[in-house]
Amino acid sequence: METTSKTAKQLYHEIRANPERKKFGFGRKAVLVNIDLQKAYTSVELYKTAYQTDPNQMDYINALATEFRRLGWPVVWTHVAYMDSAEDAGVWGTRTNTEDSLQNIKFASDRSEFDPRLQIDHQNDVIYLKKMPSAFFETALQSLLVWHQVDTVIVTGGSTSGCIRATAVDSLSRGYRTIVPEQCVADKHESFHYANLTDLLLKYADVESVDDVLSWLAMQHCE
């Protein structure tokens, strides 16, 4: 095993600046999958479980969603919430049991609500309730992608080391080109964030600037 005294952030930026592998690239049509942008994870002034990496994250995601709607491409939002018994969290909900624990994000609670800064079109966007890290796990996301005939999955939200990574791995495993706009994902600690961005960049996805993703979208034509 190679060792280093560099931080995860330093390693990420070095690899990002000097890529060793070619990109997967964008395909012909994409879906925007926005993961768990709910108060439990975005309201840093209210909840210990929340985090912020780029303060403009919600603005960037809104801009991406606007472009997707212009093109007539699918926009997906996921969130998590659990029963009072927490049985639907399964073994994932057994490691801790405090008011901040995952399985204690209850239906109709403040923690389960989407961040109010988001511009969600509740009539035309797709909203999925998920129970586990990947947005693909036991949701209808795969069927939606088949229906829309997309070949590219653009993933935003959090956390980078958790649900973003899990969704990106599942996306690649299903044969999709997977794009992670760097400014649109966040995590609790920069080491977790950058270590997982590095893994994504090297193995599972293209990590791109949100400006580059928006530029690609701007060049696409409406259906």
Summary of the structure (lengths in Angstrom):
residues: 223
radius of gyration: 17.1
end to end distance: 49.1
largest distance: 51.1
contacts: 710
relative contact order: 0.21
helix: 41%
strand: 17%
